[in-house]
Amino acid sequence: VLFLGIVVSATSSEVQRRHQARGHSAVEDVEGQARNAVTGAQAATKFGGFASMMIGALFNGSLNSPYHLFASSAVGLATSAPELAYLVSFVLGILACTIVLVLFAWAIGKQLHCRTLLVPGALTGFYWACGYICALYATKYLGNNVGYPLCQTAIIISGLWGILYY
């Protein structure tokens, strides 16, 4: 359902863009050639965006798979709170990936604005981790068919805030 929502959203914005472009279709050949070149560049950008969306949907959809493997392993079964034990390894994995990405950004010369973004980024990560722990408990006690989709309603609520308030 989440994937279909993303596809419908991307498609609707593309349909709206094409509809607006039809209103300005009376152009000369030279301008039409320039517009076709821009459209080709936009198509490559759209493909990159669609590929990124597919990869993100795949990763988001499989977010709890490592937890379920850990919880059913010998270590997870021996632990009284496998959610918290799993979160430690999850945080270490996020930290390792962050270090690799920061080193890559420095290698290509990107300016990172660490002083400006450190506190907001750390707070956002903390809030996300609190929500993820709650999602793990919801999935544990309500099951994968009810708990995880119920946690995903946060996307709908934040989307509605963005649409209706901002």
C-alpha positions as CSV (number, residue, x, y, z in Angstrom):
1,V,0.0,0.0,0.0
2,L,2.8,2.4,0.9
3,F,4.6,1.6,-2.4
4,L,1.4,2.2,-4.4
5,G,0.9,5.5,-2.6
6,I,4.4,6.6,-3.6
7,V,3.8,5.6,-7.2
8,V,0.5,7.3,-7.4
9,S,2.0,10.5,-5.9
10,A,4.8,10.5,-8.4
11,T,2.5,9.7,-11.3
12,S,0.0,12.5,-10.4
13,S,2.7,15.1,-10.2
14,E,4.0,14.0,-13.7
15,V,0.4,14.1,-15.1
16,Q,0.0,17.6,-13.7
17,R,3.3,18.8,-15.2
18,R,2.3,17.4,-18.6
19,H,-1.1,19.0,-18.4
20,Q,0.4,22.4,-17.7
21,A,2.9,21.9,-20.5
22,R,0.1,21.4,-23.0
23,G,-1.2,24.9,-22.3
24,H,2.1,26.3,-23.7
25,S,2.4,23.9,-26.7
26,A,2.4,26.7,-29.4
27,V,6.1,27.3,-29.7
28,E,8.5,27.7,-32.5
29,D,10.7,24.8,-33.7
30,V,13.9,26.1,-32.1
31,E,12.1,26.4,-28.8
32,G,10.5,23.0,-29.3
33,Q,14.0,21.5,-29.8
34,A,15.2,23.1,-26.6
35,R,12.1,21.9,-24.7
36,N,12.8,18.3,-26.0
37,A,16.4,18.5,-24.7
38,V,15.1,19.6,-21.3
39,T,12.5,16.9,-21.4
40,G,15.2,14.3,-22.0
41,A,17.2,15.6,-19.0
42,Q,14.0,15.5,-17.0
43,A,13.3,11.9,-18.0
44,A,16.8,10.9,-16.8
45,T,16.1,12.7,-13.5
46,K,12.6,11.1,-13.2
47,F,14.2,7.6,-13.8
48,G,16.8,8.3,-11.1
49,G,14.0,9.4,-8.7
50,F,11.9,6.3,-9.6
51,A,14.9,4.0,-9.0
52,S,15.6,5.7,-5.7
53,M,12.0,5.3,-4.7
54,M,12.1,1.6,-5.5
55,I,15.2,1.0,-3.5
56,G,13.9,3.0,-0.6
57,A,10.6,1.1,-0.7
58,L,12.5,-2.2,-0.7
59,F,14.7,-1.2,2.2
60,N,11.7,0.2,4.2
61,G,9.6,-2.9,3.5
62,S,12.4,-5.2,4.8
63,L,13.4,-3.1,7.8
64,N,12.1,-5.6,10.4
65,S,13.5,-8.7,8.7
66,P,16.8,-8.6,10.5
67,Y,15.0,-8.2,13.8
68,H,12.9,-11.3,13.2
69,L,16.0,-13.3,12.3
70,F,17.7,-12.1,15.5
71,A,14.7,-12.7,17.7
72,S,14.4,-16.3,16.5
73,S,18.1,-17.0,16.9
74,A,19.7,-18.6,19.9
75,V,21.0,-15.3,21.2
76,G,17.6,-13.6,20.7
77,L,15.8,-16.4,22.5
78,A,18.2,-16.4,25.4
79,T,17.7,-12.6,25.9
80,S,14.9,-11.3,28.0
81,A,14.5,-8.2,25.8
82,P,15.6,-9.1,22.2
83,E,14.3,-5.7,21.0
84,L,16.8,-3.8,23.0
85,A,19.7,-6.2,22.2
86,Y,18.9,-5.9,18.5
87,L,18.7,-2.1,18.7
88,V,22.3,-2.0,19.9
89,S,23.6,-3.8,16.8
90,F,21.2,-1.7,14.7
91,V,22.7,1.5,16.1
92,L,26.2,0.3,15.5
93,G,25.4,-0.5,11.9
94,I,23.9,3.0,11.5
95,L,27.0,4.5,13.0
96,A,29.3,2.6,10.7
97,C,27.3,3.6,7.6
98,T,27.3,7.2,8.7
99,I,31.1,7.2,9.1
100,V,31.5,5.7,5.7
101,L,29.1,8.3,4.1
102,V,30.8,11.2,5.9
103,L,34.2,10.0,4.7
104,F,32.9,9.7,1.2
105,A,31.4,13.2,1.3
106,W,34.7,14.6,2.5
107,A,36.5,12.7,-0.2
108,I,34.4,14.3,-3.0
109,G,34.6,17.7,-1.4
110,K,31.1,18.2,-0.1
111,Q,30.7,20.8,2.7
112,L,28.8,19.1,5.6
113,H,28.0,21.9,8.0
114,C,28.6,19.7,11.0
115,R,28.2,22.5,13.6
116,T,24.8,23.5,12.2
117,L,23.4,20.1,11.7
118,L,24.8,18.1,14.6
119,V,22.2,18.9,17.3
120,P,19.1,18.7,15.0
121,G,20.4,15.5,13.4
122,A,21.1,13.9,16.8
123,L,17.7,14.8,18.1
124,T,16.0,13.5,15.0
125,G,17.9,10.2,15.3
126,F,17.0,9.9,18.9
127,Y,13.3,10.5,18.2
128,W,13.4,8.0,15.3
129,A,15.0,5.4,17.6
130,C,12.3,5.9,20.2
131,G,9.6,5.4,17.6
132,Y,11.4,2.4,16.1
133,I,11.6,0.7,19.6
134,C,7.9,1.3,20.0
135,A,7.3,-0.1,16.5
136,L,9.3,-3.2,17.4
137,Y,7.2,-3.7,20.5
138,A,4.0,-3.1,18.6
139,T,5.1,-5.7,16.0
140,K,6.0,-8.1,18.8
141,Y,2.7,-7.9,20.6
142,L,0.2,-7.2,17.8
143,G,1.9,-9.2,15.1
144,N,3.4,-8.4,11.7
145,N,0.0,-8.0,10.1
146,V,-1.3,-5.4,12.5
147,G,1.5,-3.9,14.4
148,Y,3.8,-2.8,11.6
149,P,1.1,-1.3,9.3
150,L,-0.3,0.5,12.3
151,C,3.1,2.1,12.9
152,Q,3.2,3.1,9.3
153,T,0.2,5.4,9.7
154,A,2.7,7.9,11.0
155,I,3.5,8.5,7.3
156,I,-0.1,9.3,6.6
157,I,-0.4,11.6,9.6
158,S,2.8,13.5,8.8
159,G,1.7,13.7,5.2
160,L,-1.6,15.2,6.2
161,W,0.2,17.7,8.5
162,G,2.3,18.7,5.5
163,I,-0.7,19.1,3.2
164,L,-3.2,20.7,5.5
165,Y,-1.1,22.8,7.8
166,Y,1.8,23.9,5.6
